[in-house]
Amino acid sequence: MKRGLFGAATIAALTFGLQPVWAQDSVKIGFVSTFSGPQAAIGEDMRRSVELALEHLGGKMGGKKIEIVYEDDQFKPDVGKARSEKLVQQDKVNFVAGYIWSNVLLASLKTVTDEGDTILISANAGPSQIAGELCNKNFFSTSWNNDQTPMAMGEYLNTKGVKSLYVVGPNYAAGKDMLAGVKRTYKGKLMGEDYTKWPDQLDFSAELTKIGAAKPEGIFIFYPGAHGVQFVKQWAQSGLNKTVPLYQVFSIDAITLPQQGELALGTLGAQEWVNDLPNDQNKRYVADFKKKHNTYPSYYGAQSYDAIMLIASAAEALKGDLSNKDKVRAEMKKADFKSLRGDFKFNTNQFPIQNFYIQETVKDPQGMMTVKTIATAVTAAKDPYYEKCSMK
């Protein structure tokens, strides 16, 4: 049976509603993402990778079938919170995963982890607050803390000898973290810093005019999804692509490249996962995803795939018995699964300790736009907030 995008259409949840969670004959996972509006392509990419993970698992974990309840946050924190509450209270899921946006995750966190005492796995958003003082025994990440990826780019810019930088990002939790991250490690001169309206602003002409006047040696941006498409196009239209290199995080990927096209060629980004990482699990994932969808997966998808495999590792170790949440959390902490990025382990705040790579936008031998690894920027990186976490 084909799964739809929304939980009510995908799961016969009522048959389980009167049973204790541990007695269910399935492992039930709620997945919150954006499935409508201009950023729906990200949610779809995540869903595709979740479905591929289910296929690779044979539709079962710990001897029980897997059920996914997809919920659309509509790119809105209040909607994301309401959908998260539904998953915990009405659908009685064992786990909640997903979350693209930091503001949506922050709005939903306590609803899931505290009020619902349910384990939440972020497959993307990594607000600094949750890595630090808001860390929670029920929260795990298969992505990163927001600051880490731009910190890796800052380190790389230092080695590259970029002496001045102009930074631009959206005015919300993740945007602030991302710009703080690159400023934390970059040692050159900061020529300017702009925060744009989120999510409404898609015209960056004023910012590009200021950048042109400042004459930096580089531009650093964080603009995921549709916003990244628009910034790259306008950067090229302004002519700055001929004079000021663009360095980015989460702005050029498998989702945006079909629209950015050759305008993105040669740009550099940082990421903890790249499609060409040479471990067997990653090779299988990328090959199977491309075969199914005729495109490369993105890091959103890779992180979502890892979230499902992390859950599966705990369910397998406990033979499907999820009744003791302390035992479930203990198995999750072990991270005993084959991650697409290779070695995977958690820090004390349950964010990954991991490498970050520099990727370049290229064409593959078949002429498809993609990214390839050109350097390792940071090895076994810990986020800068874990010492503020009360968990030890």
Contacts in CASP RR format, 6 or more apart in sequence:
PFRMAT RR
TARGET T0000
AUTHOR 0000-0000-0000
METHOD contacts of the structure
MODEL  1
MKRGLFGAATIAALTFGLQPVWAQDSVKIGFVSTFSGPQAAIGEDMRRSV
ELALEHLGGKMGGKKIEIVYEDDQFKPDVGKARSEKLVQQDKVNFVAGYI
WSNVLLASLKTVTDEGDTILISANAGPSQIAGELCNKNFFSTSWNNDQTP
MAMGEYLNTKGVKSLYVVGPNYAAGKDMLAGVKRTYKGKLMGEDYTKWPD
QLDFSAELTKIGAAKPEGIFIFYPGAHGVQFVKQWAQSGLNKTVPLYQVF
SIDAITLPQQGELALGTLGAQEWVNDLPNDQNKRYVADFKKKHNTYPSYY
GAQSYDAIMLIASAAEALKGDLSNKDKVRAEMKKADFKSLRGDFKFNTNQ
FPIQNFYIQETVKDPQGMMTVKTIATAVTAAKDPYYEKCSMK
3 10 0 8 1.000
3 51 0 8 1.000
3 68 0 8 1.000
3 70 0 8 1.000
4 10 0 8 1.000
4 70 0 8 1.000
5 35 0 8 1.000
5 47 0 8 1.000
5 70 0 8 1.000
5 72 0 8 1.000
6 35 0 8 1.000
6 70 0 8 1.000
6 71 0 8 1.000
6 72 0 8 1.000
7 13 0 8 1.000
7 69 0 8 1.000
7 70 0 8 1.000
7 71 0 8 1.000
7 91 0 8 1.000
10 68 0 8 1.000
10 69 0 8 1.000
10 70 0 8 1.000
11 28 0 8 1.000
11 67 0 8 1.000
11 68 0 8 1.000
11 69 0 8 1.000
11 91 0 8 1.000
13 69 0 8 1.000
13 90 0 8 1.000
13 91 0 8 1.000
13 92 0 8 1.000
16 24 0 8 1.000
16 26 0 8 1.000
16 28 0 8 1.000
16 92 0 8 1.000
17 90 0 8 1.000
17 91 0 8 1.000
17 92 0 8 1.000
19 92 0 8 1.000
20 323 0 8 1.000
21 28 0 8 1.000
21 92 0 8 1.000
21 94 0 8 1.000
21 322 0 8 1.000
21 323 0 8 1.000
22 321 0 8 1.000
22 322 0 8 1.000
22 323 0 8 1.000
24 64 0 8 1.000
24 92 0 8 1.000
24 94 0 8 1.000
25 64 0 8 1.000
25 65 0 8 1.000
26 64 0 8 1.000
26 65 0 8 1.000
26 66 0 8 1.000
26 67 0 8 1.000
27 61 0 8 1.000
27 62 0 8 1.000
27 64 0 8 1.000
27 65 0 8 1.000
27 66 0 8 1.000
27 67 0 8 1.000
27 94 0 8 1.000
27 95 0 8 1.000
27 311 0 8 1.000
27 315 0 8 1.000
27 320 0 8 1.000
27 322 0 8 1.000
28 67 0 8 1.000
28 69 0 8 1.000
28 91 0 8 1.000
28 92 0 8 1.000
28 93 0 8 1.000
28 94 0 8 1.000
28 95 0 8 1.000
29 66 0 8 1.000
29 67 0 8 1.000
29 68 0 8 1.000
29 69 0 8 1.000
29 93 0 8 1.000
29 94 0 8 1.000
29 95 0 8 1.000
29 96 0 8 1.000
29 97 0 8 1.000
29 308 0 8 1.000
29 311 0 8 1.000
30 68 0 8 1.000
30 69 0 8 1.000
30 70 0 8 1.000
30 71 0 8 1.000
30 87 0 8 1.000
30 91 0 8 1.000
30 93 0 8 1.000
30 95 0 8 1.000
30 96 0 8 1.000
30 97 0 8 1.000
31 46 0 8 1.000
31 47 0 8 1.000
31 50 0 8 1.000
31 68 0 8 1.000
31 69 0 8 1.000
31 70 0 8 1.000
31 71 0 8 1.000
31 96 0 8 1.000
31 97 0 8 1.000
31 98 0 8 1.000
31 304 0 8 1.000
32 71 0 8 1.000
32 73 0 8 1.000
32 80 0 8 1.000
32 83 0 8 1.000
32 84 0 8 1.000
32 87 0 8 1.000
32 96 0 8 1.000
32 97 0 8 1.000
32 98 0 8 1.000
32 99 0 8 1.000
32 104 0 8 1.000
32 108 0 8 1.000
33 42 0 8 1.000
33 43 0 8 1.000
33 46 0 8 1.000
33 47 0 8 1.000
33 70 0 8 1.000
33 71 0 8 1.000
33 72 0 8 1.000
33 73 0 8 1.000
33 98 0 8 1.000
33 99 0 8 1.000
33 100 0 8 1.000
34 40 0 8 1.000
34 42 0 8 1.000
34 43 0 8 1.000
34 72 0 8 1.000
34 73 0 8 1.000
34 74 0 8 1.000
34 75 0 8 1.000
34 100 0 8 1.000
34 101 0 8 1.000
35 43 0 8 1.000
35 44 0 8 1.000
35 47 0 8 1.000
35 70 0 8 1.000
35 72 0 8 1.000
36 72 0 8 1.000
36 74 0 8 1.000
36 75 0 8 1.000
37 74 0 8 1.000
37 75 0 8 1.000
38 75 0 8 1.000
38 226 0 8 1.000
39 75 0 8 1.000
39 100 0 8 1.000
39 199 0 8 1.000
39 224 0 8 1.000
39 225 0 8 1.000
39 226 0 8 1.000
41 225 0 8 1.000
41 226 0 8 1.000
41 255 0 8 1.000
42 100 0 8 1.000
42 224 0 8 1.000
42 225 0 8 1.000
42 255 0 8 1.000
42 298 0 8 1.000
42 300 0 8 1.000
43 100 0 8 1.000
43 300 0 8 1.000
45 254 0 8 1.000
45 255 0 8 1.000
45 297 0 8 1.000
45 298 0 8 1.000
45 300 0 8 1.000
45 301 0 8 1.000
46 98 0 8 1.000
46 100 0 8 1.000
46 123 0 8 1.000
46 124 0 8 1.000
46 300 0 8 1.000
46 301 0 8 1.000
46 304 0 8 1.000
47 70 0 8 1.000
47 304 0 8 1.000
48 289 0 8 1.000
48 292 0 8 1.000
48 293 0 8 1.000
48 297 0 8 1.000
48 301 0 8 1.000
49 285 0 8 1.000
49 289 0 8 1.000
49 297 0 8 1.000
49 300 0 8 1.000
49 301 0 8 1.000
49 302 0 8 1.000
49 304 0 8 1.000
49 305 0 8 1.000
50 68 0 8 1.000
50 301 0 8 1.000
50 304 0 8 1.000
50 305 0 8 1.000
50 307 0 8 1.000
50 308 0 8 1.000
52 285 0 8 1.000
52 288 0 8 1.000
52 289 0 8 1.000
52 292 0 8 1.000
52 305 0 8 1.000
53 304 0 8 1.000
53 305 0 8 1.000
53 308 0 8 1.000
53 309 0 8 1.000
53 312 0 8 1.000
54 66 0 8 1.000
54 68 0 8 1.000
54 308 0 8 1.000
55 288 0 8 1.000
56 284 0 8 1.000
56 285 0 8 1.000
56 288 0 8 1.000
57 66 0 8 1.000
57 308 0 8 1.000
57 309 0 8 1.000
57 312 0 8 1.000
59 65 0 8 1.000
59 66 0 8 1.000
60 66 0 8 1.000
61 311 0 8 1.000
61 312 0 8 1.000
61 315 0 8 1.000
61 316 0 8 1.000
61 320 0 8 1.000
62 312 0 8 1.000
62 315 0 8 1.000
62 316 0 8 1.000
62 318 0 8 1.000
62 319 0 8 1.000
62 320 0 8 1.000
63 315 0 8 1.000
63 319 0 8 1.000
63 320 0 8 1.000
64 315 0 8 1.000
64 320 0 8 1.000
69 87 0 8 1.000
69 91 0 8 1.000
69 93 0 8 1.000
71 80 0 8 1.000
71 83 0 8 1.000
71 84 0 8 1.000
71 86 0 8 1.000
71 87 0 8 1.000
72 79 0 8 1.000
72 83 0 8 1.000
73 79 0 8 1.000
73 80 0 8 1.000
73 83 0 8 1.000
73 99 0 8 1.000
73 100 0 8 1.000
73 101 0 8 1.000
73 104 0 8 1.000
74 80 0 8 1.000
75 101 0 8 1.000
75 104 0 8 1.000
75 199 0 8 1.000
76 104 0 8 1.000
77 101 0 8 1.000
77 103 0 8 1.000
77 104 0 8 1.000
77 106 0 8 1.000
77 107 0 8 1.000
77 108 0 8 1.000
78 107 0 8 1.000
80 104 0 8 1.000
80 107 0 8 1.000
80 108 0 8 1.000
81 104 0 8 1.000
81 107 0 8 1.000
81 108 0 8 1.000
81 111 0 8 1.000
84 96 0 8 1.000
84 108 0 8 1.000
84 111 0 8 1.000
84 112 0 8 1.000
85 111 0 8 1.000
87 93 0 8 1.000
87 96 0 8 1.000
87 112 0 8 1.000
88 96 0 8 1.000
88 111 0 8 1.000
88 112 0 8 1.000
88 115 0 8 1.000
88 116 0 8 1.000
88 118 0 8 1.000
89 116 0 8 1.000
93 118 0 8 1.000
94 118 0 8 1.000
94 119 0 8 1.000
94 322 0 8 1.000
95 118 0 8 1.000
95 119 0 8 1.000
95 120 0 8 1.000
95 121 0 8 1.000
95 311 0 8 1.000
96 112 0 8 1.000
96 118 0 8 1.000
96 119 0 8 1.000
96 120 0 8 1.000
96 121 0 8 1.000
97 120 0 8 1.000
97 121 0 8 1.000
97 122 0 8 1.000
97 123 0 8 1.000
97 304 0 8 1.000
97 307 0 8 1.000
97 308 0 8 1.000
97 311 0 8 1.000
98 121 0 8 1.000
98 122 0 8 1.000
98 123 0 8 1.000
98 124 0 8 1.000
98 304 0 8 1.000
98 307 0 8 1.000
99 105 0 8 1.000
99 108 0 8 1.000
99 120 0 8 1.000
99 122 0 8 1.000
99 123 0 8 1.000
99 124 0 8 1.000
99 125 0 8 1.000
100 124 0 8 1.000
100 125 0 8 1.000
100 224 0 8 1.000
100 300 0 8 1.000
101 124 0 8 1.000
101 125 0 8 1.000
101 172 0 8 1.000
101 174 0 8 1.000
102 125 0 8 1.000
102 126 0 8 1.000
102 127 0 8 1.000
102 146 0 8 1.000
102 172 0 8 1.000
102 173 0 8 1.000
102 174 0 8 1.000
102 175 0 8 1.000
102 177 0 8 1.000
103 172 0 8 1.000
103 173 0 8 1.000
103 174 0 8 1.000
104 125 0 8 1.000
105 122 0 8 1.000
105 125 0 8 1.000
105 126 0 8 1.000
105 127 0 8 1.000
105 130 0 8 1.000
106 127 0 8 1.000
106 129 0 8 1.000
106 130 0 8 1.000
106 173 0 8 1.000
108 120 0 8 1.000
109 120 0 8 1.000
109 130 0 8 1.000
109 134 0 8 1.000
109 136 0 8 1.000
109 139 0 8 1.000
112 118 0 8 1.000
112 120 0 8 1.000
112 138 0 8 1.000
113 119 0 8 1.000
113 120 0 8 1.000
113 136 0 8 1.000
113 137 0 8 1.000
113 138 0 8 1.000
113 139 0 8 1.000
114 136 0 8 1.000
114 138 0 8 1.000
117 138 0 8 1.000
117 325 0 8 1.000
118 138 0 8 1.000
119 138 0 8 1.000
119 139 0 8 1.000
119 140 0 8 1.000
119 325 0 8 1.000
119 328 0 8 1.000
119 329 0 8 1.000
119 332 0 8 1.000
120 136 0 8 1.000
120 138 0 8 1.000
120 139 0 8 1.000
120 140 0 8 1.000
121 140 0 8 1.000
121 141 0 8 1.000
121 142 0 8 1.000
121 307 0 8 1.000
121 310 0 8 1.000
121 311 0 8 1.000
122 130 0 8 1.000
122 139 0 8 1.000
122 140 0 8 1.000
122 141 0 8 1.000
122 142 0 8 1.000
122 143 0 8 1.000
122 307 0 8 1.000
123 142 0 8 1.000
123 143 0 8 1.000
123 300 0 8 1.000
123 301 0 8 1.000
123 303 0 8 1.000
123 304 0 8 1.000
123 306 0 8 1.000
123 307 0 8 1.000
124 143 0 8 1.000
124 300 0 8 1.000
124 303 0 8 1.000
124 304 0 8 1.000
125 143 0 8 1.000
125 146 0 8 1.000
125 174 0 8 1.000
126 141 0 8 1.000
126 143 0 8 1.000
126 144 0 8 1.000
126 145 0 8 1.000
126 146 0 8 1.000
126 174 0 8 1.000
126 177 0 8 1.000
126 351 0 8 1.000
127 134 0 8 1.000
127 145 0 8 1.000
127 146 0 8 1.000
127 173 0 8 1.000
127 174 0 8 1.000
127 177 0 8 1.000
128 145 0 8 1.000
128 146 0 8 1.000
128 147 0 8 1.000
128 177 0 8 1.000
128 180 0 8 1.000
128 385 0 8 1.000
129 173 0 8 1.000
130 136 0 8 1.000
130 139 0 8 1.000
130 141 0 8 1.000
131 145 0 8 1.000
131 349 0 8 1.000
131 351 0 8 1.000
131 383 0 8 1.000
131 385 0 8 1.000
131 386 0 8 1.000
131 388 0 8 1.000
131 389 0 8 1.000
132 349 0 8 1.000
132 385 0 8 1.000
132 386 0 8 1.000
132 388 0 8 1.000
132 389 0 8 1.000
133 388 0 8 1.000
133 389 0 8 1.000
133 390 0 8 1.000
135 349 0 8 1.000
135 350 0 8 1.000
135 386 0 8 1.000
135 388 0 8 1.000
135 389 0 8 1.000
135 390 0 8 1.000
135 391 0 8 1.000
137 329 0 8 1.000
137 391 0 8 1.000
138 329 0 8 1.000
139 350 0 8 1.000
140 310 0 8 1.000
140 332 0 8 1.000
140 346 0 8 1.000
140 350 0 8 1.000
141 350 0 8 1.000
141 351 0 8 1.000
141 352 0 8 1.000
142 303 0 8 1.000
142 304 0 8 1.000
142 306 0 8 1.000
142 307 0 8 1.000
142 310 0 8 1.000
142 339 0 8 1.000
142 352 0 8 1.000
143 272 0 8 1.000
143 299 0 8 1.000
143 303 0 8 1.000
143 352 0 8 1.000
144 272 0 8 1.000
144 351 0 8 1.000
144 352 0 8 1.000
144 354 0 8 1.000
144 383 0 8 1.000
145 177 0 8 1.000
145 351 0 8 1.000
145 383 0 8 1.000
145 384 0 8 1.000
145 385 0 8 1.000
146 173 0 8 1.000
146 174 0 8 1.000
146 175 0 8 1.000
146 177 0 8 1.000
146 178 0 8 1.000
146 181 0 8 1.000
147 177 0 8 1.000
147 178 0 8 1.000
147 180 0 8 1.000
147 181 0 8 1.000
147 184 0 8 1.000
147 383 0 8 1.000
147 384 0 8 1.000
147 385 0 8 1.000
148 181 0 8 1.000
148 272 0 8 1.000
148 356 0 8 1.000
148 381 0 8 1.000
148 383 0 8 1.000
148 384 0 8 1.000
149 178 0 8 1.000
149 249 0 8 1.000
149 250 0 8 1.000
149 270 0 8 1.000
149 271 0 8 1.000
149 272 0 8 1.000
149 356 0 8 1.000
150 178 0 8 1.000
150 179 0 8 1.000
150 180 0 8 1.000
150 181 0 8 1.000
150 182 0 8 1.000
150 220 0 8 1.000
150 222 0 8 1.000
150 249 0 8 1.000
150 270 0 8 1.000
151 181 0 8 1.000
151 182 0 8 1.000
151 184 0 8 1.000
151 185 0 8 1.000
151 356 0 8 1.000
151 378 0 8 1.000
151 381 0 8 1.000
151 384 0 8 1.000
152 185 0 8 1.000
152 270 0 8 1.000
152 356 0 8 1.000
152 357 0 8 1.000
152 358 0 8 1.000
152 377 0 8 1.000
152 378 0 8 1.000
152 381 0 8 1.000
153 182 0 8 1.000
153 220 0 8 1.000
153 247 0 8 1.000
153 248 0 8 1.000
153 249 0 8 1.000
153 268 0 8 1.000
153 269 0 8 1.000
153 270 0 8 1.000
153 358 0 8 1.000
153 377 0 8 1.000
154 181 0 8 1.000
154 182 0 8 1.000
154 185 0 8 1.000
154 186 0 8 1.000
154 220 0 8 1.000
155 185 0 8 1.000
155 377 0 8 1.000
155 378 0 8 1.000
156 268 0 8 1.000
156 270 0 8 1.000
156 358 0 8 1.000
156 375 0 8 1.000
156 377 0 8 1.000
157 165 0 8 1.000
157 182 0 8 1.000
157 186 0 8 1.000
157 188 0 8 1.000
157 220 0 8 1.000
157 247 0 8 1.000
158 185 0 8 1.000
158 186 0 8 1.000
158 187 0 8 1.000
158 188 0 8 1.000
162 188 0 8 1.000
162 217 0 8 1.000
162 218 0 8 1.000
162 245 0 8 1.000
162 247 0 8 1.000
163 188 0 8 1.000
163 189 0 8 1.000
163 217 0 8 1.000
164 188 0 8 1.000
164 189 0 8 1.000
164 190 0 8 1.000
164 191 0 8 1.000
164 216 0 8 1.000
164 217 0 8 1.000
164 218 0 8 1.000
165 182 0 8 1.000
165 186 0 8 1.000
165 188 0 8 1.000
165 189 0 8 1.000
165 190 0 8 1.000
165 191 0 8 1.000
165 216 0 8 1.000
165 217 0 8 1.000
165 218 0 8 1.000
165 219 0 8 1.000
165 220 0 8 1.000
165 247 0 8 1.000
166 190 0 8 1.000
166 191 0 8 1.000
166 192 0 8 1.000
166 193 0 8 1.000
166 194 0 8 1.000
166 210 0 8 1.000
166 211 0 8 1.000
166 214 0 8 1.000
166 216 0 8 1.000
166 218 0 8 1.000
166 219 0 8 1.000
166 220 0 8 1.000
166 244 0 8 1.000
167 179 0 8 1.000
167 182 0 8 1.000
167 183 0 8 1.000
167 190 0 8 1.000
167 192 0 8 1.000
167 193 0 8 1.000
167 194 0 8 1.000
167 219 0 8 1.000
167 220 0 8 1.000
167 221 0 8 1.000
168 193 0 8 1.000
168 194 0 8 1.000
168 195 0 8 1.000
168 196 0 8 1.000
168 204 0 8 1.000
168 207 0 8 1.000
168 211 0 8 1.000
168 219 0 8 1.000
168 220 0 8 1.000
168 221 0 8 1.000
168 223 0 8 1.000
168 231 0 8 1.000
169 175 0 8 1.000
169 178 0 8 1.000
169 179 0 8 1.000
169 194 0 8 1.000
169 195 0 8 1.000
169 196 0 8 1.000
169 221 0 8 1.000
169 222 0 8 1.000
169 223 0 8 1.000
170 195 0 8 1.000
170 196 0 8 1.000
170 197 0 8 1.000
170 198 0 8 1.000
170 199 0 8 1.000
170 201 0 8 1.000
170 222 0 8 1.000
170 223 0 8 1.000
170 227 0 8 1.000
171 195 0 8 1.000
171 196 0 8 1.000
171 197 0 8 1.000
171 198 0 8 1.000
172 198 0 8 1.000
172 199 0 8 1.000
174 222 0 8 1.000
175 195 0 8 1.000
175 198 0 8 1.000
175 222 0 8 1.000
176 195 0 8 1.000
178 222 0 8 1.000
178 249 0 8 1.000
178 250 0 8 1.000
179 193 0 8 1.000
179 195 0 8 1.000
179 220 0 8 1.000
179 222 0 8 1.000
182 220 0 8 1.000
183 190 0 8 1.000
184 384 0 8 1.000
186 220 0 8 1.000
191 214 0 8 1.000
191 215 0 8 1.000
191 216 0 8 1.000
192 210 0 8 1.000
192 214 0 8 1.000
192 216 0 8 1.000
194 207 0 8 1.000
194 210 0 8 1.000
196 204 0 8 1.000
196 207 0 8 1.000
199 227 0 8 1.000
202 226 0 8 1.000
202 227 0 8 1.000
202 230 0 8 1.000
203 230 0 8 1.000
203 234 0 8 1.000
204 230 0 8 1.000
204 231 0 8 1.000
204 234 0 8 1.000
204 235 0 8 1.000
205 234 0 8 1.000
205 238 0 8 1.000
208 234 0 8 1.000
208 235 0 8 1.000
208 238 0 8 1.000
208 240 0 8 1.000
209 238 0 8 1.000
211 219 0 8 1.000
211 240 0 8 1.000
211 244 0 8 1.000
212 238 0 8 1.000
212 240 0 8 1.000
212 244 0 8 1.000
215 244 0 8 1.000
216 244 0 8 1.000
217 244 0 8 1.000
217 245 0 8 1.000
218 244 0 8 1.000
218 245 0 8 1.000
218 246 0 8 1.000
218 247 0 8 1.000
219 235 0 8 1.000
219 240 0 8 1.000
219 244 0 8 1.000
219 245 0 8 1.000
219 246 0 8 1.000
219 247 0 8 1.000
220 247 0 8 1.000
220 248 0 8 1.000
221 228 0 8 1.000
221 231 0 8 1.000
221 246 0 8 1.000
221 247 0 8 1.000
221 248 0 8 1.000
221 249 0 8 1.000
221 251 0 8 1.000
222 248 0 8 1.000
222 249 0 8 1.000
222 250 0 8 1.000
222 251 0 8 1.000
223 230 0 8 1.000
223 231 0 8 1.000
223 248 0 8 1.000
223 250 0 8 1.000
223 251 0 8 1.000
224 250 0 8 1.000
224 251 0 8 1.000
225 251 0 8 1.000
225 253 0 8 1.000
225 255 0 8 1.000
225 256 0 8 1.000
226 256 0 8 1.000
227 251 0 8 1.000
228 248 0 8 1.000
228 251 0 8 1.000
228 252 0 8 1.000
228 256 0 8 1.000
228 260 0 8 1.000
229 256 0 8 1.000
229 259 0 8 1.000
229 260 0 8 1.000
231 251 0 8 1.000
232 246 0 8 1.000
232 251 0 8 1.000
232 252 0 8 1.000
232 256 0 8 1.000
232 260 0 8 1.000
232 263 0 8 1.000
232 264 0 8 1.000
232 267 0 8 1.000
233 259 0 8 1.000
233 260 0 8 1.000
233 263 0 8 1.000
235 241 0 8 1.000
235 246 0 8 1.000
235 263 0 8 1.000
236 263 0 8 1.000
241 263 0 8 1.000
245 267 0 8 1.000
245 268 0 8 1.000
246 267 0 8 1.000
247 267 0 8 1.000
247 268 0 8 1.000
247 269 0 8 1.000
248 267 0 8 1.000
248 268 0 8 1.000
248 269 0 8 1.000
249 269 0 8 1.000
249 270 0 8 1.000
249 271 0 8 1.000
250 271 0 8 1.000
250 299 0 8 1.000
252 260 0 8 1.000
252 264 0 8 1.000
252 267 0 8 1.000
252 269 0 8 1.000
252 361 0 8 1.000
252 371 0 8 1.000
253 298 0 8 1.000
253 299 0 8 1.000
253 300 0 8 1.000
253 371 0 8 1.000
254 275 0 8 1.000
254 295 0 8 1.000
254 296 0 8 1.000
254 297 0 8 1.000
254 298 0 8 1.000
254 370 0 8 1.000
255 298 0 8 1.000
255 300 0 8 1.000
256 264 0 8 1.000
257 264 0 8 1.000
257 361 0 8 1.000
257 369 0 8 1.000
257 370 0 8 1.000
258 295 0 8 1.000
258 369 0 8 1.000
260 369 0 8 1.000
261 369 0 8 1.000
262 369 0 8 1.000
264 361 0 8 1.000
264 369 0 8 1.000
265 361 0 8 1.000
265 362 0 8 1.000
265 363 0 8 1.000
265 369 0 8 1.000
266 360 0 8 1.000
266 361 0 8 1.000
266 362 0 8 1.000
267 360 0 8 1.000
267 361 0 8 1.000
268 358 0 8 1.000
268 359 0 8 1.000
268 360 0 8 1.000
268 361 0 8 1.000
268 374 0 8 1.000
269 358 0 8 1.000
269 359 0 8 1.000
269 360 0 8 1.000
269 371 0 8 1.000
270 356 0 8 1.000
270 357 0 8 1.000
270 358 0 8 1.000
270 359 0 8 1.000
270 377 0 8 1.000
271 299 0 8 1.000
271 356 0 8 1.000
271 357 0 8 1.000
271 359 0 8 1.000
271 371 0 8 1.000
272 299 0 8 1.000
272 341 0 8 1.000
272 352 0 8 1.000
272 354 0 8 1.000
272 355 0 8 1.000
272 356 0 8 1.000
272 357 0 8 1.000
273 282 0 8 1.000
273 299 0 8 1.000
273 302 0 8 1.000
273 303 0 8 1.000
273 340 0 8 1.000
273 341 0 8 1.000
274 357 0 8 1.000
274 359 0 8 1.000
274 371 0 8 1.000
274 372 0 8 1.000
274 373 0 8 1.000
275 282 0 8 1.000
275 286 0 8 1.000
275 296 0 8 1.000
275 297 0 8 1.000
275 302 0 8 1.000
275 370 0 8 1.000
275 371 0 8 1.000
276 286 0 8 1.000
276 372 0 8 1.000
276 373 0 8 1.000
277 340 0 8 1.000
277 341 0 8 1.000
277 342 0 8 1.000
277 357 0 8 1.000
277 373 0 8 1.000
279 338 0 8 1.000
279 340 0 8 1.000
279 341 0 8 1.000
279 342 0 8 1.000
280 338 0 8 1.000
281 338 0 8 1.000
281 339 0 8 1.000
281 340 0 8 1.000
281 342 0 8 1.000
282 302 0 8 1.000
282 340 0 8 1.000
282 341 0 8 1.000
282 342 0 8 1.000
285 297 0 8 1.000
285 302 0 8 1.000
285 305 0 8 1.000
285 340 0 8 1.000
286 296 0 8 1.000
286 297 0 8 1.000
289 295 0 8 1.000
289 296 0 8 1.000
289 297 0 8 1.000
290 296 0 8 1.000
290 297 0 8 1.000
295 368 0 8 1.000
296 368 0 8 1.000
296 370 0 8 1.000
297 305 0 8 1.000
302 340 0 8 1.000
302 341 0 8 1.000
305 340 0 8 1.000
306 337 0 8 1.000
306 339 0 8 1.000
306 340 0 8 1.000
306 341 0 8 1.000
306 344 0 8 1.000
309 337 0 8 1.000
309 338 0 8 1.000
309 339 0 8 1.000
310 332 0 8 1.000
310 335 0 8 1.000
310 337 0 8 1.000
311 332 0 8 1.000
312 337 0 8 1.000
313 331 0 8 1.000
313 332 0 8 1.000
313 334 0 8 1.000
313 335 0 8 1.000
313 336 0 8 1.000
313 337 0 8 1.000
314 322 0 8 1.000
314 328 0 8 1.000
314 331 0 8 1.000
314 332 0 8 1.000
315 322 0 8 1.000
317 331 0 8 1.000
317 334 0 8 1.000
317 336 0 8 1.000
318 324 0 8 1.000
318 327 0 8 1.000
318 328 0 8 1.000
318 331 0 8 1.000
322 328 0 8 1.000
332 350 0 8 1.000
333 346 0 8 1.000
333 350 0 8 1.000
335 344 0 8 1.000
335 345 0 8 1.000
335 346 0 8 1.000
335 352 0 8 1.000
337 344 0 8 1.000
341 354 0 8 1.000
341 355 0 8 1.000
343 354 0 8 1.000
344 352 0 8 1.000
344 354 0 8 1.000
345 352 0 8 1.000
345 353 0 8 1.000
346 352 0 8 1.000
346 353 0 8 1.000
347 353 0 8 1.000
347 382 0 8 1.000
347 383 0 8 1.000
347 386 0 8 1.000
348 386 0 8 1.000
348 389 0 8 1.000
348 391 0 8 1.000
348 392 0 8 1.000
349 383 0 8 1.000
349 385 0 8 1.000
349 386 0 8 1.000
349 389 0 8 1.000
349 391 0 8 1.000
350 391 0 8 1.000
351 383 0 8 1.000
351 386 0 8 1.000
353 380 0 8 1.000
353 381 0 8 1.000
353 382 0 8 1.000
354 380 0 8 1.000
354 381 0 8 1.000
355 376 0 8 1.000
355 378 0 8 1.000
355 379 0 8 1.000
355 380 0 8 1.000
355 381 0 8 1.000
356 376 0 8 1.000
356 377 0 8 1.000
356 378 0 8 1.000
356 381 0 8 1.000
357 373 0 8 1.000
357 375 0 8 1.000
357 376 0 8 1.000
357 377 0 8 1.000
358 373 0 8 1.000
358 374 0 8 1.000
358 375 0 8 1.000
358 376 0 8 1.000
358 377 0 8 1.000
359 371 0 8 1.000
359 372 0 8 1.000
359 373 0 8 1.000
359 374 0 8 1.000
360 371 0 8 1.000
360 372 0 8 1.000
360 374 0 8 1.000
361 369 0 8 1.000
361 370 0 8 1.000
361 371 0 8 1.000
362 369 0 8 1.000
362 370 0 8 1.000
362 371 0 8 1.000
362 372 0 8 1.000
363 369 0 8 1.000
363 370 0 8 1.000
364 370 0 8 1.000
END
